[in-house]
Amino acid sequence: MVFEDNIDYDAEIFDVSECPQCTDITEHDILKRTNKGDGEDILARCSECSYVHLIELRPPKPIFLNTTFSEGRKSSAGLVEVDIDEVISIGDIFQYENSDWTVTRIDNEISKPFKKLEASKIYAMWATRVDKKIIKITMTDGDISIPHSIESPPDRIFSCGTIIEIEGRKWRIRAIHTGKGRTLRGKREASEIKRMYLHSI
């Protein structure tokens, strides 16, 4: 819609917007602002062709994504609020209930996985906690081996041969498994470790 260009307002530069006449992104002069609910209507004039048109600024609608949260062996379901037009990608990190999570999988309505997808098209999402690492451990005391797990910051360093205390008992790290193989030497960040093997001392 074209508006008559006879309005006496102090003009200011409106960064950029698409001009319907130029069919391009150009600078605009703002002629009038009108609040519309949570958004705003802006009457603006293209600085290139002087075409006057209405720019409607509206906040994107929020939607809730069905999300499965994995933390070690534990999993729980929840809803994550995002903008309807937001593009979600594998590896994105977000906060939920004061914890950091990374997106590990996104599916559309027919359960087809995607590397990235607009929120409005996502049927289900999976995420893993990244601000805390659950490390599986095997504790060996003589002929007895006990499975267990410990919590650790992702960047904590564990070294083979060092001693750690678990539930009041001291254990020596005998080996570290990263998923690519087991090592009896060296050190690894908690985020890399799949399992540690401990011997009682």
Secondary structure, DSSP 4 states (H G I P E B T S, - for coil): ----S------EEEEEEEETTTTEEEEEEEEEEEEETTEEEEEEEETTT--EEEEEE-PPPEEEEEEEEEETTEEEEEEEEEETTPEEETT-EEEETTEEEEEEEEE-TT--EESEEEGGG-SEEEEEE-SSEEEEEEEEETTEEEEEEEEE-TT-EEETT-EEEETTEEEEEEEEE-SS-EESSSEEEGGG-SEEEEEE-
